[in-house]
Amino acid sequence: MQAAAPSLATTENLARVIEELYAGTLDSAAWDRAILGIADMVRASGTYLLAFSPKSGALLRYENHRLDPQLMVDYQKHWTYEDIRREYFLGYPICVPVTERMLPMDNRWHRTAILNEFLAPADVPHFMPAWLVKTPEKAVTLSFQGTRKRGPFEAQDIEIYRRILPHVSRALEIRDRLERAQINSATVPAALEAIRFGVIVLDSTGKVLESNHIAQAILRATGQGIRRKADGTLWLREPAGTQLGGWISTGMPPPQSIDGLLHVSRENAPPLSILVTPLPKVQAFWISPAPRWLLLIFDPDMRALADAPLIAKDLGISAREAELSALLLAGENLQAIARRFGVSQHTVRTQLKSIYNKTGIRSQSELVRRIALGPAVYAASASILSD
């Protein structure tokens, strides 16, 4: 039976719902209004948005729009594993609505426990789902539910749903990308705040774009040999300032810092060690300057902690070599480490070469960078924060 052409009122409702769908990528209330707007056009009592594993049947995430919240709790605990509809529904392509009449379940469906013990008592025995996403790892469906009084969904309902499905799928993809960006923008700064050394991001002209709380404290303090100038650029006490300026302008480290480290003298304190590394080039922003340089600032008075056993596991090196690596991260030089270990400086250098051979790392600065940006520092810092 061919579906009737949508009426002018239905077309106007579709336009309004589509507008709400895209507004809903940023506004959860608009998203809810859009989904319920579709439900009203097909006379559904409500709808579920479900993401689950096709392999195990486990429900990964869900949204409930205007249905009893307890139903979804019960479905997640038990009925998702008993739902025979999935094995038939998985054969359909994305953005194609189906109903119970279209699934080739023969007479099995009317005898199933999920219908007679779950859906029928809740008065949502009729359904009209469609796939929005379908991969071996995850499948996402938006399913409209109908009551006994409403009856099965019909051809005109399927046509309305079919017309709007591409917009639902696209809007959900945008929502997911924005949500992922929000999570990244929250977790990355949290990790930077947890670590025990300063982090500064510069643009191509040497202006400070970002800094964590330790870097900000160092920049504010007097006598540190480093500060942020009025124009936003980074100032270092000479000769480090000239060395960094040449590095930024040419892209090449100065001869004195071929290993990637600058040393900044301070008043009445050991010098700061600054690890300089270029950031991958990104597409230019329309207005904002792009990040170009990453500076890691190590203060011997604020030693960066690292989990030596985790360094050993992460890099595949021995326990003693991991201790050596952790001390380098903390700002110790080879002579001081030799005294701490009670061995000669030659022995320490031999251990360092062993680390290079096992990891493919070629310099102390590269080793420090690898640890500083790896799991060992964050694990130790997270442990401190949780105490």
C-alpha positions as CSV (number, residue, x, y, z in Angstrom):
1,M,0.0,0.0,0.0
2,Q,1.5,3.3,-1.1
3,A,1.7,6.1,1.5
4,A,-0.3,9.2,0.9
5,A,1.6,12.4,0.2
6,P,2.3,14.4,3.3
7,S,-0.1,17.2,4.0
8,L,0.9,20.9,4.2
9,A,0.6,20.7,8.0
10,T,2.8,17.7,8.1
11,T,5.4,19.4,5.8
12,E,5.4,22.5,8.1
13,N,5.8,20.2,11.1
14,L,8.7,18.4,9.4
15,A,10.4,21.8,8.8
16,R,10.0,22.8,12.4
17,V,11.3,19.5,13.7
18,I,14.3,19.6,11.4
19,E,15.2,23.0,12.7
20,E,14.8,21.8,16.3
21,L,17.0,18.7,15.5
22,Y,20.0,20.9,14.5
23,A,19.4,23.3,17.3
24,G,19.4,20.2,19.5
25,T,23.1,19.5,18.7
26,L,23.8,22.3,21.2
27,D,20.6,22.4,23.3
28,S,19.2,19.2,24.9
29,A,15.8,20.8,25.4
30,A,15.6,21.4,21.6
31,W,16.7,17.9,20.9
32,D,13.9,16.5,23.2
33,R,11.3,18.8,21.4
34,A,12.5,17.5,18.0
35,I,12.2,13.8,18.9
36,L,8.8,14.3,20.5
37,G,7.7,16.3,17.5
38,I,8.4,13.3,15.3
39,A,6.6,11.1,17.9
40,D,3.5,13.3,17.7
41,M,3.5,13.2,13.9
42,V,3.4,9.4,13.9
43,R,1.1,9.3,17.0
44,A,3.7,7.4,19.1
45,S,3.4,7.4,22.9
46,G,7.2,8.0,23.1
47,T,10.5,6.8,21.8
48,Y,13.9,5.3,22.9
49,L,17.3,6.2,21.5
50,L,19.5,3.1,22.1
51,A,23.1,2.2,21.5
52,F,24.1,-1.4,22.1
53,S,26.7,-4.0,21.2
54,P,25.5,-6.2,18.3
55,K,27.9,-8.9,19.5
56,S,26.8,-9.2,23.2
57,G,23.5,-7.4,23.2
58,A,24.6,-5.2,26.1
59,L,23.0,-1.7,26.2
60,L,25.7,0.9,26.0
61,R,23.7,4.1,26.3
62,Y,20.1,5.2,26.0
63,E,17.7,8.2,26.0
64,N,14.1,8.0,27.0
65,H,11.6,10.5,25.5
66,R,8.2,10.5,27.2
67,L,8.1,6.9,28.3
68,D,8.2,5.3,31.8
69,P,11.8,5.6,33.0
70,Q,11.5,2.2,34.8
71,L,11.0,0.4,31.5
72,M,14.4,1.3,30.3
73,V,16.0,0.3,33.6
74,D,14.3,-3.1,33.3
75,Y,15.2,-3.4,29.6
76,Q,18.9,-2.7,30.3
77,K,19.1,-5.2,33.1
78,H,17.4,-8.1,31.4
79,W,15.3,-7.7,28.3
80,T,18.0,-6.5,26.0
81,Y,19.5,-10.0,26.1
82,E,16.1,-11.5,25.4
83,D,15.1,-9.3,22.5
84,I,14.7,-11.5,19.5
85,R,13.8,-8.5,17.3
86,R,17.5,-7.6,17.0
87,E,18.5,-10.7,15.0
88,Y,15.9,-9.8,12.3
89,F,16.3,-6.1,12.5
90,L,20.1,-6.2,12.0
91,G,19.6,-7.2,8.4
92,Y,18.1,-3.9,7.5
93,P,20.2,-0.9,6.2
94,I,20.5,2.4,8.1
95,C,17.8,5.0,7.8
96,V,15.1,2.5,6.8
97,P,12.1,2.4,9.2
98,V,10.6,-1.0,10.0
99,T,7.7,-2.3,12.0
100,E,6.8,-5.6,13.7
101,R,4.8,-6.4,10.6
102,M,7.9,-6.1,8.4
103,L,10.2,-8.2,10.4
104,P,10.2,-11.9,9.3
105,M,9.5,-13.2,12.7
106,D,6.5,-15.3,11.6
107,N,4.5,-16.4,14.7
108,R,7.4,-16.3,17.1
109,W,6.9,-12.7,18.1
110,H,3.5,-13.2,19.6
111,R,4.8,-16.0,21.9
112,T,7.9,-14.2,23.1
113,A,8.4,-13.3,26.8
114,I,9.6,-9.8,25.9
115,L,6.2,-9.0,24.3
116,N,4.0,-10.7,26.8
117,E,5.8,-10.0,30.0
118,F,7.4,-6.6,29.2
119,L,6.1,-4.6,26.3
120,A,2.4,-5.6,26.5
121,P,2.0,-5.0,30.3
122,A,3.6,-1.5,29.7
123,D,1.2,-0.9,26.8
124,V,3.9,-0.3,24.2
125,P,3.5,-3.5,22.1
126,H,4.0,-1.7,18.7
127,F,7.2,-0.3,17.5
128,M,8.9,1.5,14.5
129,P,12.7,1.6,14.8
130,A,15.4,2.5,12.3
131,W,19.1,2.3,12.4
132,L,21.1,5.5,12.7
133,V,24.5,3.8,13.0
134,K,25.4,0.1,12.5
135,T,28.9,-1.2,12.8
136,P,30.2,-4.6,14.2
137,E,31.1,-2.7,17.5
138,K,28.0,-0.5,18.0
139,A,24.5,-0.1,16.7
140,V,22.3,2.9,17.4
141,T,18.5,2.9,16.8
142,L,15.7,5.4,17.4
143,S,12.5,3.4,18.0
144,F,9.0,4.9,18.3
145,Q,6.6,3.0,20.6
146,G,2.9,2.6,20.1
147,T,0.0,1.6,22.5
148,R,-2.6,-1.1,21.9
149,K,-5.2,1.6,21.3
150,R,-3.0,3.3,18.7
151,G,-2.3,0.0,16.9
152,P,0.6,-0.9,14.5
153,F,2.4,1.9,12.7
154,E,1.2,2.3,9.1
155,A,2.6,3.3,5.7
156,Q,2.1,7.1,6.2
157,D,4.0,6.9,9.6
158,I,6.8,5.0,7.9
159,E,7.0,7.7,5.2
160,I,7.1,10.6,7.7
161,Y,9.9,8.8,9.6
162,R,11.8,8.0,6.4
163,R,11.8,11.6,5.2
164,I,13.2,12.9,8.5
165,L,15.7,10.1,9.2
166,P,18.7,11.6,7.3
167,H,18.4,14.7,9.5
168,V,18.1,12.7,12.7
169,S,21.2,10.7,11.8
170,R,23.2,13.8,10.8
171,A,22.2,15.8,13.9
172,L,23.1,12.9,16.2
173,E,26.5,12.7,14.5
174,I,27.1,16.4,15.2
175,R,25.9,16.0,18.8
176,D,28.4,13.1,19.2
177,R,31.3,15.1,17.8
178,L,30.5,18.1,20.0
179,E,30.2,15.9,23.0
180,R,33.5,14.2,22.3
181,A,35.1,17.6,21.9
182,Q,33.7,18.7,25.2
183,I,35.1,15.6,26.9
184,N,38.5,16.2,25.3
185,S,38.6,19.8,26.3
186,A,37.7,18.9,29.9
187,T,40.1,15.9,30.3
188,V,43.2,17.3,28.6
189,P,43.3,20.5,30.8
190,A,42.6,18.3,33.9
191,A,45.6,16.2,33.0
192,L,47.8,19.2,32.5
193,E,46.8,20.6,35.9
194,A,47.6,17.3,37.6
195,I,51.2,17.0,36.3
196,R,54.1,18.5,38.4
197,F,55.8,20.7,35.9
198,G,55.0,23.8,33.9
199,V,53.4,23.6,30.5
200,I,53.3,26.6,28.1
201,V,52.1,26.7,24.5
202,L,53.4,29.4,22.2
203,D,52.3,30.5,18.8
204,S,54.7,31.0,15.9
205,T,55.7,34.5,17.2
206,G,56.5,33.3,20.7
207,K,53.2,34.6,22.3
208,V,51.8,32.5,25.2
209,L,48.5,30.8,24.2
210,E,48.0,28.4,27.0
211,S,49.7,27.6,30.4
212,N,48.9,25.3,33.3
213,H,48.8,26.4,36.9
214,I,52.4,25.6,37.7
215,A,53.6,27.6,34.6
216,Q,51.4,30.5,35.7
217,A,52.9,30.4,39.2
218,I,56.4,30.5,37.7
219,L,55.6,33.3,35.4
220,R,54.1,35.4,38.2
221,A,57.0,34.9,40.6
222,T,59.9,37.4,40.7
223,G,63.5,36.3,40.2
224,Q,62.6,33.2,38.1
225,G,64.3,34.3,34.9
226,I,61.1,33.9,33.0
227,R,57.9,36.1,32.6
228,R,55.2,37.0,30.2
229,K,55.8,40.4,28.6
230,A,53.1,43.0,28.1
231,D,52.7,42.0,24.4
232,G,52.1,38.4,25.4
233,T,55.5,37.0,24.3
234,L,57.6,34.9,26.6
235,W,60.8,36.5,28.1
236,L,63.7,34.4,29.3
237,R,66.8,35.6,31.0
238,E,69.8,35.7,28.7
239,P,71.3,33.8,27.0
240,A,68.2,31.6,27.0
241,G,66.0,34.4,25.6
242,T,68.2,34.8,22.5
243,Q,68.4,31.0,22.1
244,L,64.6,30.6,22.3
245,G,64.1,33.5,19.9
246,G,66.4,32.0,17.3
247,W,64.8,28.6,17.7
248,I,61.3,30.0,17.1
249,S,62.4,32.1,14.1
250,T,64.5,29.4,12.3
251,G,62.9,26.2,13.6
252,M,66.4,25.0,14.5
253,P,67.7,24.5,18.1
254,P,70.8,26.5,19.0
255,P,74.1,24.7,19.1
256,Q,74.2,24.8,22.9
257,S,70.7,23.2,23.1
258,I,70.9,20.6,20.4
259,D,69.2,18.1,22.8
260,G,66.2,20.3,23.1
261,L,66.9,21.8,26.6
262,L,67.3,25.4,27.6
263,H,68.6,26.4,31.0
264,V,67.4,29.6,32.7
265,S,69.4,31.0,35.6
266,R,67.5,32.3,38.6
267,E,68.1,34.4,41.6
268,N,69.1,32.3,44.7
269,A,67.7,29.1,43.1
270,P,68.9,26.3,40.8
271,P,68.3,27.1,37.1
272,L,65.1,26.1,35.4
273,S,65.2,23.5,32.7
274,I,62.9,24.1,29.7
275,L,62.3,21.4,27.2
276,V,61.3,22.9,23.8
277,T,59.5,20.9,21.2
278,P,57.6,21.9,18.0
279,L,53.9,21.0,17.8
280,P,52.5,19.4,14.6
281,K,51.3,22.0,12.2
282,V,47.5,22.4,12.1
283,Q,45.2,24.1,9.6
284,A,45.3,27.8,10.2
285,F,42.4,29.2,12.2
286,W,40.3,32.0,10.7
287,I,41.2,34.5,13.5
288,S,43.1,32.9,16.4
289,P,46.8,32.1,16.2
290,A,47.7,28.5,15.9
291,P,49.8,26.7,18.6
292,R,53.3,26.0,17.3
293,W,55.6,25.3,20.3
294,L,55.3,23.3,23.5
295,L,57.5,24.2,26.5
296,L,57.8,22.0,29.5
297,I,59.4,23.8,32.5
298,F,61.1,21.8,35.2
299,D,61.8,23.5,38.5
300,P,64.2,21.5,40.8
301,D,62.4,23.0,43.8
302,M,59.1,21.5,42.5
303,R,60.3,18.1,41.5
304,A,58.2,16.3,38.9
305,L,57.2,13.0,40.4
306,A,57.0,9.9,38.3
307,D,56.0,6.3,38.9
308,A,59.2,4.4,38.3
309,P,57.5,0.9,38.0
310,L,55.2,2.4,35.4
311,I,58.1,3.9,33.5
312,A,59.7,0.5,33.5
313,K,56.6,-1.2,32.2
314,D,55.8,1.6,29.7
315,L,59.3,1.7,28.2
316,G,60.3,-1.9,28.7
317,I,63.4,-1.1,30.8
318,S,64.8,-2.4,34.1
319,A,63.8,-1.1,37.5
320,R,67.1,0.7,38.0
321,E,66.9,2.3,34.5
322,A,63.4,3.5,35.3
323,E,64.7,5.1,38.6
324,L,67.4,6.8,36.5
325,S,64.8,8.1,34.1
326,A,62.5,9.4,36.9
327,L,65.5,11.3,38.4
328,L,66.3,12.9,35.0
329,L,62.7,14.0,34.8
330,A,63.0,15.5,38.3
331,G,65.9,17.7,37.1
332,E,68.9,15.7,38.4
333,N,72.0,15.6,36.4
334,L,74.1,12.5,35.8
335,Q,76.7,13.4,38.4
336,A,74.0,13.8,41.1
337,I,72.4,10.6,40.1
338,A,75.7,8.7,40.3
339,R,76.2,10.0,43.8
340,R,72.7,8.9,44.7
341,F,73.2,5.4,43.3
342,G,76.7,5.1,44.8
343,V,78.3,4.3,41.4
344,S,80.5,6.1,38.9
345,Q,79.2,8.6,36.4
346,H,80.5,6.2,33.7
347,T,78.1,3.5,35.1
348,V,75.2,5.9,34.9
349,R,76.1,6.8,31.3
350,T,76.2,3.1,30.5
351,Q,72.7,2.6,32.0
352,L,71.5,5.6,30.0
353,K,72.8,4.1,26.8
354,S,71.1,0.8,27.6
355,I,67.8,2.8,27.8
356,Y,68.5,4.3,24.4
357,N,69.2,0.9,22.9
358,K,66.0,-0.6,24.3
359,T,63.6,2.2,23.5
360,G,65.1,3.8,20.3
361,I,65.3,7.1,22.2
362,R,68.3,9.2,21.2
363,S,68.8,11.9,23.9
364,Q,68.1,12.8,27.5
365,S,65.7,15.5,26.3
366,E,63.8,12.9,24.2
367,L,63.7,10.6,27.2
368,V,62.4,13.3,29.5
369,R,59.8,14.3,26.9
370,R,58.7,10.7,26.5
371,I,58.2,10.2,30.2
372,A,56.7,13.7,30.8
373,L,54.0,13.0,28.2
374,G,53.4,9.4,29.2
375,P,51.3,7.6,31.8
376,A,53.9,7.6,34.6
377,V,53.8,11.3,35.5
378,Y,50.0,11.5,35.4
379,A,49.6,8.3,37.5
380,A,51.9,9.7,40.2
381,S,50.1,13.1,40.1
382,A,46.7,11.6,40.2
383,S,47.7,9.6,43.2
384,I,48.8,12.8,45.0
385,L,45.5,14.5,44.1
386,S,43.4,11.7,45.5
387,D,45.2,11.6,48.8
